[in-house]
Amino acid sequence: MEIRVLHYFLTVVREESITKAAEVLHITQPTLSRQLSQMERELGVTLFHRGARRIALTDEGMLLRRRAEEILQLVDKTEQELLEQEEQIEGKITIGCGEMASVQLLPELLKSFSRRYPRVTYDIYTENADAVKEQMDKGLVDIGLLLEPIDIEKYGFIRMAVKEKWIVLMRPDDPLAKQEYVTAKDLKEVPLIFPRRTSVQNELANWFGSDYSDLQVHFTSNFSTNGAVMVFGGLGYSITLEGALPFWDRTKQAYRPLFPELTATSVLAWKRGQPFSLAANRFITFAKCFLSMDKHKI
């Protein structure tokens, strides 16, 4: 017997009518009749005296009614106990991430997870992908939001449904701010601020092509906000991701996209074989489901 069919049975008993019970259950009357007849065949008994206007229980039906009520009460109690056990899960989850557009997916993910596990707290560790990955390898960071390219052979991961775009940050009064976009030729003879990660620099080198050897890279920085401070101070043009833009002061910085467009992807990753806390394990399972939904895109 299925729990669902026992629920159907008790609804018919309460309404004393298959037609009325079908309306309450939002199923068709033939479907409900078929389910009840199948249950009677499986049990080998007759459960109802079917009259013209109402139905009544047989002796076997009355016995099943008592047992069905007990079973459904036990199911409800078990579900409630499991829910309470879920709510008892506590601990701290450490999440490493950089300044990327995909970070904007985290608040909704964390809010949804916190509704289910309100006792879990979080530590947000902000660094570039190489530093986050190093902390993950040491077991000091549970989950990492990592900008590719990065070697993720040792990690389980979810690729984020966000395109990370590379831009050039400049002062609002700069001549390049009047252009629609910025090319490699525009940046060939101006002071530049590059990301610190070597793998990212290699990606930029491929984009610049033959012009790369002529570039004037005056600074490297692992945080775009620090690069923005240098830009405002008139020390150069920062090549950075668009993801941190919502939190910058537009009166102090302007930006233009690179042309041809240069984009990157990011992953939410965790180390395979790592012994995680129960809270972290639940978070990974939850994130896989949550981030697979098409609506979680920006």
N, C-alpha and C positions, 0 to 999 in steps of 0.2 A: 504493500500500500504506500502511496505517495502522500506526503504531508499536504500537498496542494489538494488532493482529492478528499482527504479528511476534512479540510476546510470547506470544500464544496458540500460535503455531506452535512456538516453541521449548519451550514447556511440554509439548506433545504429544510432541515428539521426546524429551524427557527422560523422560517417564513411559511412552513406548511404547504409550500407550493413550489414546484420546479420552475414554473414560469416566473414567479416573483423572485425566486433565488437567482435565476439567470440574469434578471435585470440588475439585482444588487451586485452580482459578480462581474457584470459587464461582459458576459459571454452569451452565445446563442442558446436557446432552449434545447435544440437537438444535441448540441455539444455536451451540455450538462447531463442530459438523459443518457447519452452514450457513455460518459464517464461513470455514472452511477451503476449502469447495467454491467459495465466491465468489472467494477468492484464487486458486485454481487456474484458474478461468475467466478472471479478469483477466489472469493471467500466460500463459495458453494452454499450460500444462504440467500433468503429473501429479506431485504431490509425494510421494505415499505409495503403497506396496504395502500394501493393507489385507487383513490375514490374519484368521483366525477369533479368535485369542487376542491377537495383537499386530500392530503396524504397523511397517513399515520404510520407510526413505527411498529414493526413486529417485535417480538421478544428479542430476537437477534439484533434488530436495529437499536433497541433500547440499550442492550449491552455495549454495542459498538459506540453509541452516543457517549456513554460514561467513559469508555476507554479513549475515545477520540478527544474528549475534553481534557483528560489527563495528559495525553500525549502532546497536545498543542500547548498546554500550560507548561509542560516540561521543556518544549522547544523554545517558547518565549523566555523562560527562566534561563536556559542555557545561552541563548543569544545575548541576553542582558549581562550575564556573567562574563561572557567573552568580551563584550563591549567594555565593561568595567575593567577587565584585565588589560585591554588595549590602552585605556586611559591611564593606567598605572605606570606605563612605560615612561621612563624618564632618563635623563642624561644630556650630554652636550655633544652636538655634531659640529665638527670644524669643517668649514667650506672655504676653499681657496679660490680666488678669482682675480682677474685683472680688470682694467677699465675698458669694457666692451659693451656693445649693444645688447648682447645676450644676457647680461646681468639683469636687464629689465624684466626677464622672465622669472627671476628668483622670488620677488616679493609674493606673487600670486601662488607660486609653488609652496613657499614656506607658510603662507597663511592657510592654505588648504590642508597641509600636513599638520599644522598646529591645532586646527579644529579637531582633528582626530586624536592627536597626541599632545595635549596642552601642557604637559610637564616637561617636554623636551625644550632645551635652549640651544642657542647657536653661537658660534664664534666665526666671524667673517675675517679671513686672513687675505689681505690684498697684496699681491705681488704679480710678477710676470709668470708666464707658463712654466719656464724652466725652474724657477724658484719654488713654485707651487708643487711641481712634480717631484722635486727633491724632497720636500716636506712629506709628500704622500709616500715616497719610498721609505722614509724613516718612520712612518706610522704616526706622524704628528698632524697630518691633515687627512680627513676621511674622504671628502669629495672635492674634486677639482674642476673648475670651469676653465678649460684650457683653450687658448687660441692656437689653431694649427698654422704652420706645420709643426708637428711634434710626434715623436715616436710613442705610439700608444699600444705597442705589441703586448705589453705586460698588463694592460688595463681593460676592464670592461668599460663601455662608454655608450652614451646616447648622443648622436649628432644633433646639435641645436638647429631649429628651423629659423635661423636668423642669418642674414648675410652681413658680414662685417666689412665696412667700406673704408678704404684708406683715403685720407684727405690731407690738405696742406693748411696749417693754421698760420695766420698772419695778423698784423695789426689792421684795424678797420680802415685806416688812412693809407694803406699800402697800395701802390699801383696795381698789383696782382689781384687785389680785392675787386677791381672793376671788371675783371674777366669772368667768363662763365665757368671756366675750368682752368687747370694748370697742367702744362706738359713738362716733359723732361727738359726740353730746351729752356723753358722759363726758369728752371731751378739750377741750371748748369753753373752759374757764376755768382750765386748768392749763398750766404751762410746758412747752413742747415742744422737742424736738430733731429737726430735719428733715434729710433728705438734701440734699446740696449741689447736685445736678444740677437745673437748671431744668426740664427735660422731666419729671423724676420729680415735682418739686413740682407741676407742672401736673396730673399724674395724681392726686396726692393732693387737689388742689383740687377736681377733679371728684368725687372720692369724698366729700369733706366738704360739697360743695354750698353752700347758703346760709350754713352755719356757718363757712366758711373765713375770711371777713373778720373774724371775732371771735376767731380763734386767737391765742395768745400764743407765737410762735416765738422762743425766746430764743437758740437755737444752730442752726447748720447744720454738718454734718460729712460729709466724703467717706468716712469709714471707720466702720463700725458699732462696732468695738472701742473707738474713741475716744469715741463716743457712750455706750457702756456704762460707761466710766469716769465720765462726767458723771452718768449715772443713779445709779451707786453713791454718788457724792458728794452726792446729793440735789438736783441742779440741774434735773431735769426728767424727762420721759417721752420716750423715743426711738422714733420711728417708723422701722422698719428691716425688712430682709428676714430671714426665718427661717433662711436658709442658713448663717449663722455660728454658730448656736446650739450645735452639738456641741462647740465650743471655748470656750464661756463657762463661768464658774464659777456653777453654779446656786445656790450659797449666797449669792451676791452680787446676782444678777439673777433676776427672774421675767419671764414674758411672757404675753400673751394675744393671740389673733387679733383682727383687725378684723372687725366685723360691720356691714353685709354684707361678705362675704369680698372682699378685693382681691388679685388675683394679677397676675403678669407672666410673660413668657417671656424666654428668652435665646438667643443665636445664637453659634456658633463661626464667625468670619468672617475673611476675608483680602481684601486689596485686589486688584481685577481689574487685569490689566496690569502688576502689580508684578513686577520681576525678582527671583525668589527663588533662594536657594541650592538645590542638588540635594537636600539634606537636608530643607529646608522644603517643596519640591515633593512629595517622597515622603511627608512627614507629612500634607499636605493630602489626597493620594490615599488614604492609609491611614485617615485620620479619617473620610472619607466612607463607606468600607466599614464600619469598626468601629462608628460611631455609628448606622448604619442598622439594626443588629441590634436586635430587640425586647428582648433581655435586658439591654441597657445603659440601664436606667431605674432611678430610685430613688424 
